[in-house]
Amino acid sequence: MFSTYKTEDVTILLKDVTGLVTPLGTKEREARIQSGTHYSEMLPLEYKPTETYMNTFRQAVEMYAQITANAVASVSERIMSNKKTPVLVSLARAGTSVGVLIRRYIKFRYGADVPHYTISIIRGRGIDKNAMKYILERHAPETIQFVDGWTGKGAIQRELDKAMEEYSGVSSGLAVLSDPAHLAEVTGTYDDFLIASSCLNSTVSGLLSRTYLNSDAIGANDFHGALFYKELIDEDLTYYFIDAVEKCFETAEVLNEEKTGTSGMEEVYEISRKYGIEDINLIKPSIGEATRVLLRRVPWKILVHSLDDNEHLGHLYQLAKEKNVTLEVYPLRNYRACGLIKKLADN
């Protein structure tokens, strides 16, 4: 167990590659990605937030704890109505803390200790087959429920759909807290709200890096890998976030919403046409994805539905100011924000 997650909260099916992989700076990684190196073959140096931004994060945790708890309650109740004895399989790393919260809610509400694993799935590379083998040796296929934080363009959902063609009886349906793309099978809310765990990198994800898949460190029988940023132990806020949301379970309300409007992909294609972006992988819709762009990519600009929505976008305004990134108002429908990544060849 190489993280700050508690062993009773999650079983981490990842290989510890700490010391085997050298993290790279943002601009070097971006140049390599846009030159054809797959993003999973590198790991990032962690961006150290300013104290101003950290204050914004703490405010976001407090402001959105109840809303997040409502979404956790909603998605948990729907999971339990679909699967009486679910096995939660969260997608590292954004899904891991969400999986912990769902597991804790089910324990709170039903008194059940449901298994929770976290595994890697990588766009363009697929799911960790060794991790799936490990889980399916221990649990029935129909009990598996995949978990993530939110939907952006649905790339991971499509990757899951493709991967599960090999696994009879395993549903590829995702359970997410926020589904602005209208693509998940089990949804907390369709609202693009701020899940505070998206505001930071490893320090709200058990000090784990994003997942890694490169033959220099990952053998044929290994799980996909991750770094443990143990040097950040004093800055770890994983359970600050989890505990704040859990405290709101007593007053959590189950949300019931109808799907409305266009799909997220329709909006992404509209943005690609308007801004002349041929590669839609450079378009990252949703608050969570726009935050990731600012934290670990080279942004071109951030589209926002308003410049006066401090309640939902205050942390984005602060990050954009610190990184000197343009905020542009755009009539977003499914999302409140969308990150556009700079095409380095245009420099």
Phi, psi and omega in degrees: 000106184243074177191179176263004173293145178283143185298331180284344182273328185196143170259119186268111179263069178221149176273135177283112179253019177302128181087348180260343184230133178263116179297149182246155177291162186300311185293322178294317178298315181299317179298319181292319179300314183284351174264000174116351176288133181288140185300333183285349181272003179223160174231147186271149162293139181281132175285127180267112184293154174286164179295326177299315180293321179297324176296322177296319178299313181298321176296321180295320178300311182294318184292324187253006181301314182290318179298319178295318178298321177299317179292322177298314179299316183296313182289326180294316179298322180289324175298314183292331177284335179273324185224114184290330179232071186289152170243112183280129177235097182275152182264115182289140003252341185299332182277347190293309180295326177295318176299321177299316180296318179297316178301317181292324178294316179298322176295316179297316188275322187242353181070018184258134174267092182273143177296145177221119176245153169237133184224172182260139165226137188232127180302126180087349180239341176093189183271159178286106184289329177292324177292319178297319178300316180302314183291316184287343172286346185242343186220152179289142183304320186289349180273347188285130175234113177285144185227136172219179183277310186204171173251137173257268175263351182089016181298319181289324176300317179294323178295320178295317179303316180293315184295322185285354174299337181272352188238097182297131176089351179265122178283136178274002182296134180266145168252124181226157176284318185234124185232063180294338179281349180061047185236343186282154177281321181235122191234138170283306178207154174273355181288138175275079181260165183279111169272111192301336179294344178281349185285340183232175178262243187294333187288357170235017180225044177065020183063026177265146174282175167293166189279158192228138178215099180210137186295347178293337182228345185245114179275174185299331182256007181272155164290160169303159188255170172201150173273151171249113182276070185294340179291347180261016187304324182286347181252008184289126181239019183304310183275347169298315178290308183300313183294324180297320179288317182300326179298341182264003181299323183301327183252014183289142178244140176280126182270139177233110184231153175259145174293134177221161173076189183277165176286159179299324183294325177301317180293322178298317180294326175297316179296319180298321179291316183297320186258006177064037181260109183285324182266107183290349174294345178272000178251123186234090183276151178106156179302314182299315182290321178297323177296317178300320179302316180290328183279327189216012173238185175254100186286148168267303175202163178244122175275134179227152180284344181197153174264004184239023182256065180298331182301314182263329192241011182305320181292326177292318177302317182293314180297317181297321177297314181296327184259006177056047180252136182290133170259130181232129178286132181218142184284069179292144180250306181280334190237161172263343181207158178208127179269136175246126184269138181292131172277110191295335178295344181276352182294000000 
